[in-house]
Every structure is written in structure tokens, then in C-alpha cells.
């Protein structure tokens, strides 16, 4: 008896193969740290590099307030950077921010920058990434916040850590204090 050989082939509908697009990895590069500085802490050379926005923008004034201040760098449509400082912030200020930030894609702050974190933040439907750090400068517990327009082409957590280092150095220069250990728990 002759054996029969049956070949069964599976068919699939005519669908083009799924091709996944890979987006380029975010750029992780040094932040330019040279004058002039906008809103106290943001090197002007870094604005386009970090936000991806190359048009004209307006920067708030650099009138130093002895206690606290906020400043915005923006174009006609949205804010590109927002900076703020408080010379003698309470633990409650950073705790409120951290409670909010822990729910929005948080990343821990390097310990040498103080207490705080990096997180997402939306303003009027525009996405931002923000960093807040509570740290010692002289005998005071200071707070600095920096918010930047989201730019998926950049590693913004890396950028914000570098900007916070610049901001803390500039803060110490502005207020004539020495950076110290993070505030006590």
C-alpha cells in the first residue's frame, strides 16, 4: 500500500508586515553653562538646545527679590522655561510638590542636590518636565524650581539635573551663601 503524503499549509490574509519605527534615543549632552543667564538660572545658550524651539522668545526680568521670585521665558504661544526660588522655604513646600510629583512619572533627585524630584507637569494642555530641590545655602533651607517645555529629542532628566546644579551655584552667588548638606529630614 502506498502511503499518502498530505501537505497542509497555513494561509494568512494579505497584510503587510508590521514594521516598528524606532525613534532615535534622546540626546544626553552637557548643558551650556555660560552668561548671559535668563531668569537667573537658565543659560541663554541652552534655551534652543533644551527646548527644541528656535524662534523668538521673551524672558522675564532679573530683578532679584530678597525672599522669593518666579520668572518665565516664553514665546507668544507657551512658556519654554519657568524658574522660581524661595530663600527660606519650609519642609511643607517641598512635601506638597513631592506628593504631586510622585503621581506624574517621578524620578529621584541626586542626593547632592537636596530633597526633591523630577516629574511631569502640564500647563494649559502643554507638557512640561519639572525639577524642585530643597537644599541648604548658608543657614537657610532654600527651594528652587525649574520647569522646561517637553522635548522628546533630549534626555530632560539629565538636562534638569545639570540645570539645577547651575541654578544652585548661581543662587549661592546671588545671595552670598555657601551650599551645604541637604536640609535635615
Secondary structure, 3 states (H helix, E strand, C coil): CCCCCCCCCCCCCCCCCCCCCCCCCCECCCCCCCCCEECCCEEHHHHHHHHCCCCCCEECCCCCCCCEEEEEEECCCCEEEEEEEECCCCHHHHHHHHHHHCCCCCEECCHHHCEEEEEEEEECCEEEEEEEEEEEECCEEEEEEEEEECCCCECHHHHHHHHHHHHHHHHHHHHCCCECCCCCC
